[in-house]
C-alpha cells in the first residue's frame, strides 16, 4: 500500500523536511524512513527510540531549571556518516530560526556535502518557518503533511530551491530604466513534485511515543489552607 511513498523517499540522498501539525504522523513517517533505509543497507541514527536504529549522542544542558538533552551537532559534523540515514525530530530546537546568526561554516559543510557521502538527513518540525532559513535552503525535498481519514496521512511533496521573485509593486525609474527591468529578491520556493497517501498503521509499534528527553523537577505542593486560610 505504501509502495509509491517508499519509492519516492528512497530515490536519492540529501535532506528532507517533514512539516505538519501535531498528530499528523511525523513520528510515524520517521519510522517509515528508518524501515526503508535499513532495507537499503544504510545505518540509521535518531535521537528518539526507534527499533533497530542507533542512538545519536546528546548533550545535557540546564535551562531555567529544566534539564534538556540537545543533539550533539559536533558529533554530526565530525562523524563519517557515509551511507547513513539521520532522523531528527523537533528540528526547530536544533536549528531555530531565531539563532540564524549562529550558523557556521561547519553547518554549511555538513549540508553541502550530503550527496557526496550518500547521507540522508530527515528533519521533522511542527513549524516550517521556525526552522533556520539555511536549513530550508539546504533541503532537497519538503513534505507538508496533513492527517487524513482513519490511519492515512496526505503528503504534499515539493523540491526546494532558490529563485528570483519579482516585486511588481515597485517600478524602476530614471533614464537607466529599460523595458522588462524590475526589482527582484532571491527567495526559497517550492516546486511541486507529487502528492502521496501514507498508511501509518504498520509503523505504530516501531518507536516509543512516550519517551521524554527533558527532565523537570516536581512542583512544590503548598495548599492555600496551609498559607492563607490557616489564621
C-alpha positions in Angstrom: 0.0 0.0 0.0 2.9 2.4 0.7 4.9 1.4 -2.4 4.7 4.8 -4.1 5.8 6.6 -1.0 8.7 4.2 -0.4 10.0 4.6 -4.0 9.8 8.4 -3.7 11.7 8.8 -0.4 14.4 6.2 -1.5 15.0 7.9 -4.8 18.0 10.0 -3.7 20.2 11.1 -0.9 20.1 14.6 0.6 17.9 16.5 3.1 14.2 16.0 3.7 12.0 18.3 5.8 8.8 16.9 7.3 6.4 19.7 8.3 2.9 19.3 9.8 0.7 19.8 12.8 0.7 17.7 15.9 -0.7 14.2 15.4 -0.4 14.3 11.6 2.1 11.4 11.6 5.6 12.9 11.6 7.0 10.4 14.1 5.4 7.5 12.1 6.9 8.9 8.9 10.3 8.9 10.5 9.7 5.2 11.3 8.9 4.7 7.6 12.2 6.3 6.6 14.1 4.1 9.1 12.5 1.0 7.6 13.1 1.9 4.0 16.8 2.9 4.5 17.6 -0.1 6.7 16.4 -2.3 3.9 18.7 -0.4 1.5 21.7 -1.2 3.8 22.0 2.2 5.5 22.8 2.7 9.1 20.0 4.7 10.7 20.6 7.1 13.6 18.0 9.0 15.6 17.7 10.9 19.0 14.4 9.1 19.9 13.9 5.3 20.4 13.2 3.7 17.0 13.6 0.0 16.5 16.9 -1.3 15.1 18.3 2.3 15.0 21.4 3.7 16.5 21.4 6.5 19.2 22.6 10.0 18.4 24.8 11.4 21.2 23.1 14.0 23.3 24.4 16.9 25.4 22.7 17.6 28.7 22.0 21.3 29.4 20.1 23.1 32.2 17.7 25.8 31.0 15.5 27.6 33.7 15.6 24.6 35.9 14.8 22.1 33.2 17.4 19.5 32.2 17.3 19.2 28.5 19.0 16.9 26.1 20.2 18.5 22.9 21.6 16.8 19.8 25.4 16.9 19.8 25.9 18.8 16.5 29.7 18.4 16.8 29.2 14.6 16.6 27.0 15.1 13.4 29.6 17.2 11.8 32.7 15.2 12.7 31.4 11.7 12.1 31.7 9.7 8.9 28.0 9.3 8.0 28.5 7.8 4.6 25.5 5.7 3.6 23.7 6.6 6.8 20.2 8.0 7.4 19.9 10.5 10.2 16.4 11.1 11.7 16.0 14.4 13.7 12.7 15.2 15.4 11.8 18.7 16.6 14.3 20.3 14.1 13.4 23.8 15.2 15.0 23.0 18.6 18.3 22.1 16.8 18.5 24.8 14.2 16.0 27.5 15.4 15.2 30.5 13.1 15.9 32.9 16.0 19.6 31.7 16.0 20.2 32.5 12.4 23.3 34.5 13.3 24.9 31.4 14.9 25.1 29.4 11.6 28.7 28.4 11.0 31.0 27.1 8.2 30.6 23.6 9.8 26.8 23.8 9.3 27.3 24.7 5.7 29.9 21.9 5.1 27.6 19.3 6.6 24.6 20.0 4.4 26.6 20.9 1.3 28.3 17.5 1.1 25.4 15.2 1.9 25.1 13.9 -1.6 28.9 13.3 -1.9 28.7 10.9 1.1 25.3 9.4 0.2 23.9 10.7 3.6 20.2 11.2 4.1 19.0 13.7 6.8 15.4 13.8 7.7 14.2 16.8 9.8 10.7 16.9 11.3 9.2 20.1 12.6 5.8 21.4 13.7 6.5 24.9 12.2 8.3 25.2 8.9 9.0 28.9 9.4 10.6 28.3 12.8 13.5 26.3 11.1 16.7 28.2 10.3 16.4 29.7 6.8 19.7 28.0 5.9 18.1 24.6 6.7 15.1 25.4 4.4 17.6 26.4 1.7 19.5 23.2 2.1 16.5 20.9 1.9 16.1 18.9 -1.3 12.6 17.8 -0.6 9.9 19.3 1.7 6.9 17.1 2.7 3.9 19.0 4.0 1.8 16.6 5.9 -2.0 16.6 6.7 -3.8 14.0 8.7 -6.4 12.2 6.6 -9.2 9.9 7.5 -8.6 6.8 9.5 -4.9 5.9 9.5 -3.9 7.9 6.4 -1.7 10.9 6.1 -1.5 13.1 3.0 1.9 14.1 1.7 2.3 17.2 -0.4 5.9 16.9 -1.7 7.9 19.7 -3.3 11.5 20.3 -4.4 13.1 23.2 -2.6 15.2 25.7 -4.5 16.1 29.4 -4.5 14.7 31.5 -7.3 14.2 35.1 -8.3 10.9 36.5 -7.1 9.7 39.8 -8.7 8.2 42.7 -6.8 5.6 44.1 -9.2 4.6 46.8 -6.7 7.9 48.7 -7.4 8.9 50.4 -10.6 12.3 51.2 -12.0 12.5 54.9 -12.7 15.0 57.2 -14.4 16.8 57.1 -17.7 18.5 53.8 -16.8 15.2 52.0 -16.7 14.7 49.7 -19.7 11.7 47.6 -20.7 11.5 44.5 -18.6 13.6 45.8 -15.7 12.1 45.1 -12.3 13.0 44.6 -8.7 13.7 41.0 -7.7 14.5 39.2 -4.5 16.2 35.8 -4.1 13.9 33.6 -2.0 13.2 30.0 -1.1 10.5 28.5 -3.3 8.8 25.1 -3.6 8.4 23.2 -6.9 5.6 20.6 -6.6 6.8 17.1 -7.4 3.9 14.9 -6.2 1.1 14.0 -3.8 1.0 10.7 -1.9 -1.0 8.9 0.7 0.8 7.2 3.6 -0.8 4.3 5.6 0.6 4.8 9.1 -0.7 1.7 10.9 2.2 -0.7 10.1 4.6 1.6 11.8 2.9 2.3 15.1 5.0 -0.2 17.1 8.3 0.9 15.6 9.0 3.7 18.1 8.3 4.9 21.7 5.9 7.8 21.7 6.1 8.3 25.4 9.9 8.8 25.6 10.9 12.2 27.0 14.4 13.7 26.7 13.7 16.6 29.1 13.6 16.2 32.9 11.7 18.7 35.1 11.6 18.9 38.9 8.3 18.2 40.6 6.5 21.3 41.7 6.4 22.2 45.4 3.0 21.3 46.8 1.7 24.1 49.1 -2.1 24.2 49.7 -3.8 27.5 50.2 -5.1 26.3 53.5 -1.5 26.0 54.8 -0.7 29.6 53.9 -3.7 31.9 53.7 -6.5 30.1 55.5 -4.5 28.9 58.5 -5.5 32.0 60.5 
